[in-house]
Amino acid sequence: MIQIFKNTKFNFIGIRKYTYALSGALIIMGIVSIITHRGLKYGIDFTGGSIVELRFEQPIETGYIRENLSKIGLGDAVVQKIVTELQGYYLIKTVPKEGVGEEIANLFNPRPTVEREELVGPSVSQGFKMRAVLVVLLGWIMILIYVAIRFTFRWGVTAVVALIHDVLVTVAFISIFDKEVNIPIVAALLTIIGYSINDSIVVADRVRENLRILKKNTLPEIINISVNQTLARTVLTSFTLLCVLIAIFLFGGRVIHDFAFALIVGTISGIYSTVYIMSALVVAWERVAPSKLTKR
C-alpha cells in the first residue's frame, strides 16, 4: 500500500473537547436553520405539484417572477434560477394544476418559452416516510448489535452515536444551504451511514489489536497510535471518493447536484466522527467506568 504518512504521531484524542464544541455548534446551527426556515424544504417527491421550466430571452429577477405569480394566486411557488451556460432559465415549482405552464407564461411580455411542464404526484406517502425512519433506526440497531458482538458494547453504542452525528450534521448543512429533501437525499443519508461505519470498524479493529500488544500504553495513547496507523488508508480512500463526488457536484448537472452535496458533507463528517465522536466517547466512557480491558 502507498504510504503517504509514515510514523505520524498526531494527538487526535488530545483536542476532543474542541471537537465536541464544533460538533455541538454545527448541530445547533442546523436546528436554528430548520426553525428559521419553518422546517426542511421538501421536494416534489414528498409533496407533489407542478414543475414548470421557463426560458426567457434575457435574465430577470426572481422577485419579478414571483410578483407576477401572485396575480394568479401562486405567490408561494418556489422560483429557482437554473445556473447553466445559457441564461434566462428558471424553474418554478407550485401546486399541482393542469396547464399551469401556459398560464404562467402568459403573465409575461415578452412571453417566455415553456421548456418543460410536469405534473408530479406525491410519490412518497406518509407511510413511506415512517418506513424510511424505521429502516434507519433498524440499521442503527443492527450495527449496534454487530459492533457489540465483534468488539464491545461500548464501541457499538459510540459507533451508533457517531452515525447519528453524521446524519444530523448532513441534515444541518442541507437546511443551512436551503437544499430540497427528496428521494436522492434519503438515499444519500443511507449511503453515509454505510460508509461511516466502515471507517469506524477499521479503526476499532486496529485498537483491539493494539490493546493486546501495547500493554503499557494508556487507552488514549493506543487510540492515537491506531488512528495514526490507519491514517494513510483513510486519506487514500476518502480522497479518491471526494474527488469523484466533487466532480459529480460540479459537472453532474442540477438533477444530482444536491445528492452529491449531501454525500460530500456526510463523507467528511464520517471521517471526522470516527475519531472525534466514536473514539473520543469510548475514552470518556472508560474514564467514568473503566472496563476489564483497561483495568489491566
C-alpha positions as CSV (number, residue, x, y, z in Angstrom):
1,M,0.0,0.0,0.0
2,I,1.2,3.5,-0.8
3,Q,2.5,5.2,2.4
4,I,1.6,8.8,2.3
5,F,2.1,9.3,6.0
6,K,4.9,7.4,7.8
7,N,5.2,7.2,11.6
8,T,2.9,10.1,12.3
9,K,2.2,11.0,15.9
10,F,-0.8,13.3,15.8
11,N,-2.6,13.7,19.1
12,F,-6.2,13.3,17.9
13,I,-7.7,12.5,21.2
14,G,-6.0,15.4,22.9
15,I,-8.2,18.0,21.2
16,R,-11.5,16.2,21.7
17,K,-13.0,18.9,23.9
18,Y,-12.7,21.4,21.0
19,T,-14.2,19.0,18.5
20,Y,-17.1,18.4,20.9
21,A,-17.8,22.1,20.8
22,L,-17.5,22.1,17.0
23,S,-20.0,19.3,16.6
24,G,-22.4,20.9,19.0
25,A,-22.2,24.2,17.2
26,L,-22.9,22.6,13.8
27,I,-25.9,20.8,15.1
28,I,-27.3,23.8,16.9
29,M,-26.8,25.9,13.7
30,G,-28.8,23.2,11.9
31,I,-31.6,23.3,14.4
32,V,-31.7,27.1,14.3
33,S,-31.8,27.0,10.5
34,I,-34.6,24.4,10.4
35,I,-36.6,26.6,12.8
36,T,-35.9,29.7,10.8
37,H,-36.9,28.0,7.5
38,R,-40.0,26.6,9.3
39,G,-38.9,23.0,8.7
40,L,-36.9,21.3,6.0
41,K,-37.7,22.2,2.4
42,Y,-39.3,19.0,1.0
43,G,-39.2,18.5,-2.8
44,I,-41.9,17.5,-5.2
45,D,-41.1,13.8,-4.4
46,F,-42.7,14.3,-1.0
47,T,-45.3,17.0,-1.6
48,G,-46.4,16.5,-5.2
49,G,-47.0,19.5,-7.5
50,S,-46.3,21.1,-10.9
51,I,-42.9,21.7,-12.3
52,V,-42.5,24.4,-15.0
53,E,-39.3,25.3,-16.7
54,L,-39.3,28.7,-18.5
55,R,-36.8,30.2,-20.8
56,F,-36.7,34.0,-21.0
57,E,-34.9,35.9,-23.7
58,Q,-32.8,37.6,-21.0
59,P,-32.3,37.0,-17.3
60,I,-34.8,38.7,-15.0
61,E,-35.2,38.9,-11.2
62,T,-36.8,36.0,-9.4
63,G,-38.7,38.6,-7.4
64,Y,-40.3,39.9,-10.5
65,I,-41.4,36.4,-11.5
66,R,-42.9,35.8,-8.0
67,E,-44.7,39.1,-8.2
68,N,-46.4,38.1,-11.4
69,L,-47.2,34.7,-10.0
70,S,-49.1,36.4,-7.1
71,K,-51.6,37.7,-9.7
72,I,-52.9,34.1,-10.2
73,G,-52.6,33.0,-6.6
74,L,-49.2,31.3,-6.9
75,G,-47.2,33.7,-4.8
76,D,-45.9,30.8,-2.6
77,A,-44.4,29.0,-5.6
78,V,-40.7,28.1,-5.4
79,V,-38.7,30.0,-8.1
80,Q,-35.2,28.9,-8.9
81,K,-32.7,30.3,-11.4
82,I,-31.1,27.5,-13.3
83,V,-27.4,28.0,-13.5
84,T,-26.3,26.9,-16.9
85,E,-24.2,28.3,-19.7
86,L,-27.4,29.6,-21.2
87,Q,-29.0,32.5,-19.4
88,G,-32.7,33.1,-18.7
89,Y,-33.7,29.6,-17.5
90,Y,-36.0,29.4,-14.4
91,L,-37.6,26.5,-12.6
92,I,-41.0,27.1,-10.9
93,K,-42.5,24.5,-8.5
94,T,-46.0,25.1,-7.4
95,V,-49.3,23.3,-6.5
96,P,-50.5,20.6,-8.9
97,K,-52.5,22.2,-11.7
98,E,-53.2,21.3,-15.3
99,G,-52.0,23.7,-17.9
100,V,-50.2,25.9,-15.3
101,G,-47.2,26.3,-17.6
102,E,-49.1,28.2,-20.3
103,E,-51.0,30.2,-17.7
104,I,-47.7,31.4,-16.1
105,A,-46.0,32.1,-19.5
106,N,-49.0,34.4,-20.5
107,L,-48.2,36.6,-17.5
108,F,-45.0,38.0,-19.1
109,N,-44.3,40.2,-22.0
110,P,-42.3,39.2,-24.0
111,R,-43.7,35.7,-23.4
112,P,-41.1,33.1,-22.3
113,T,-40.9,29.6,-23.8
114,V,-42.2,26.7,-21.7
115,E,-39.3,24.3,-22.0
116,R,-40.9,21.7,-19.6
117,E,-44.0,21.1,-17.7
118,E,-44.7,18.1,-15.4
119,L,-47.5,17.2,-13.0
120,V,-46.0,15.2,-10.2
121,G,-48.0,13.3,-7.6
122,P,-46.7,12.7,-4.1
123,S,-44.7,9.6,-4.8
124,V,-43.6,9.4,-1.2
125,S,-46.6,8.9,1.1
126,Q,-46.7,9.5,4.8
127,G,-46.4,5.7,5.3
128,F,-43.2,5.7,3.2
129,K,-41.8,8.4,5.4
130,M,-42.4,6.4,8.5
131,R,-40.9,3.3,6.9
132,A,-37.8,5.2,5.9
133,V,-37.4,6.3,9.5
134,L,-37.9,2.8,10.7
135,V,-35.3,1.5,8.2
136,V,-32.7,3.9,9.5
137,L,-33.5,3.0,13.2
138,L,-33.3,-0.7,12.4
139,G,-30.0,-0.1,10.6
140,W,-28.6,1.6,13.7
141,I,-29.8,-1.2,16.0
142,M,-28.3,-3.9,13.7
143,I,-25.0,-2.0,13.6
144,L,-25.1,-1.7,17.4
145,I,-25.6,-5.5,17.7
146,Y,-22.8,-6.3,15.2
147,V,-20.2,-4.0,16.7
148,A,-21.1,-5.1,20.3
149,I,-20.6,-8.7,19.3
150,R,-17.4,-8.2,17.3
151,F,-15.8,-5.7,19.7
152,T,-17.6,-4.4,22.9
153,F,-20.9,-2.9,23.8
154,R,-19.3,0.4,24.3
155,W,-17.8,0.5,20.9
156,G,-21.2,-0.4,19.5
157,V,-23.0,2.4,21.3
158,T,-20.4,5.0,20.4
159,A,-20.4,3.9,16.8
160,V,-24.1,4.4,16.5
161,V,-23.8,7.8,18.2
162,A,-21.2,8.7,15.5
163,L,-23.7,7.7,12.8
164,I,-26.4,9.8,14.3
165,H,-23.9,12.7,14.4
166,D,-23.2,12.3,10.7
167,V,-26.9,12.3,9.8
168,L,-27.6,15.4,12.0
169,V,-24.6,17.3,10.5
170,T,-25.6,16.4,7.0
171,V,-29.2,17.5,7.6
172,A,-27.9,20.7,9.2
173,F,-26.0,21.6,6.1
174,I,-29.0,20.7,3.9
175,S,-31.1,23.2,5.9
176,I,-28.4,25.9,6.1
177,F,-27.9,25.8,2.3
178,D,-31.6,25.5,1.7
179,K,-31.4,22.2,-0.2
180,E,-34.5,20.2,-1.0
181,V,-35.2,16.9,0.8
182,N,-36.2,14.4,-1.8
183,I,-35.6,10.7,-2.6
184,P,-31.9,11.1,-3.6
185,I,-31.2,12.9,-0.3
186,V,-32.7,10.0,1.6
187,A,-30.5,7.6,-0.4
188,A,-27.5,9.8,0.3
189,L,-28.2,9.6,4.1
190,L,-28.4,5.8,4.0
191,T,-25.1,5.7,1.9
192,I,-23.4,8.0,4.5
193,I,-24.4,5.6,7.3
194,G,-22.9,2.6,5.5
195,Y,-19.7,4.5,4.6
196,S,-19.2,5.9,8.1
197,I,-19.5,2.6,9.9
198,N,-16.9,1.0,7.6
199,D,-14.3,3.6,8.7
200,S,-15.2,3.1,12.3
201,I,-14.8,-0.7,12.0
202,V,-11.3,-0.3,10.6
203,V,-10.2,2.0,13.5
204,A,-11.9,-0.2,16.1
205,D,-10.2,-3.3,14.8
206,R,-6.8,-1.7,15.0
207,V,-7.4,-0.5,18.5
208,R,-8.4,-4.1,19.6
209,E,-5.1,-5.4,18.1
210,N,-3.0,-2.7,19.8
211,L,-4.7,-3.3,23.1
212,R,-3.2,-6.8,23.1
213,I,0.3,-5.6,22.0
214,L,0.8,-2.2,23.7
215,K,0.0,-3.3,27.2
216,K,2.0,-0.4,28.8
217,N,0.2,2.3,27.0
218,T,-3.0,4.1,28.1
219,L,-6.2,3.8,26.1
220,P,-5.9,7.4,24.7
221,E,-2.4,6.7,23.6
222,I,-3.5,3.4,22.0
223,I,-6.3,5.1,20.1
224,N,-4.0,7.8,18.9
225,I,-1.5,5.2,17.7
226,S,-4.2,3.2,16.0
227,V,-5.7,6.2,14.2
228,N,-2.2,7.3,13.0
229,Q,-1.6,3.7,11.7
230,T,-4.8,3.8,9.6
231,L,-4.3,7.4,8.5
232,A,-2.8,6.6,5.2
233,R,-5.7,4.2,4.3
234,T,-8.3,6.8,5.4
235,V,-6.7,9.6,3.4
236,L,-6.4,7.5,0.2
237,T,-9.9,6.0,0.2
238,S,-11.6,9.3,1.3
239,F,-9.6,11.5,-1.1
240,T,-10.5,9.3,-4.1
241,L,-14.1,9.2,-3.1
242,L,-14.2,13.0,-2.5
243,C,-12.6,13.6,-6.0
244,V,-15.5,11.7,-7.6
245,L,-18.2,13.4,-5.5
246,I,-16.8,16.9,-6.2
247,A,-16.7,16.1,-9.9
248,I,-20.3,15.0,-9.8
249,F,-21.2,18.1,-7.8
250,L,-19.5,20.4,-10.3
251,F,-20.3,18.7,-13.6
252,G,-23.1,16.2,-12.9
253,G,-26.0,18.6,-13.5
254,R,-28.7,20.0,-11.3
255,V,-30.5,16.7,-11.0
256,I,-27.9,15.1,-8.8
257,H,-26.3,18.3,-7.5
258,D,-28.0,18.1,-4.1
259,F,-27.3,14.3,-3.8
260,A,-23.6,14.9,-4.4
261,F,-23.6,17.8,-1.9
262,A,-25.1,15.6,0.9
263,L,-22.6,12.9,0.2
264,I,-19.6,15.3,0.3
265,V,-20.8,16.6,3.7
266,G,-21.5,13.2,5.0
267,T,-18.2,11.7,3.9
268,I,-16.2,14.5,5.6
269,S,-18.4,14.1,8.7
270,G,-17.9,10.3,8.7
271,I,-14.1,10.6,8.7
272,Y,-14.3,13.2,11.5
273,S,-16.8,11.3,13.7
274,T,-14.8,8.1,13.7
275,V,-12.0,9.7,15.7
276,Y,-13.7,12.7,17.5
277,I,-17.0,11.1,18.3
278,M,-16.7,7.3,18.5
279,S,-13.2,7.0,19.8
280,A,-13.3,10.1,22.0
281,L,-16.6,8.9,23.6
282,V,-15.0,5.5,24.3
283,V,-12.2,7.3,26.1
284,A,-14.6,9.4,28.1
285,W,-16.7,6.3,29.0
286,E,-13.7,4.3,30.1
287,R,-12.6,7.1,32.4
288,V,-16.0,7.3,34.1
289,A,-16.4,3.5,34.3
290,P,-13.3,1.5,33.4
291,S,-13.9,-1.9,31.8
292,K,-11.9,-5.0,32.5
293,L,-9.9,-4.4,29.3
294,T,-8.5,-1.1,30.6
295,K,-8.0,-2.2,34.2
296,R,-5.0,-4.4,33.3
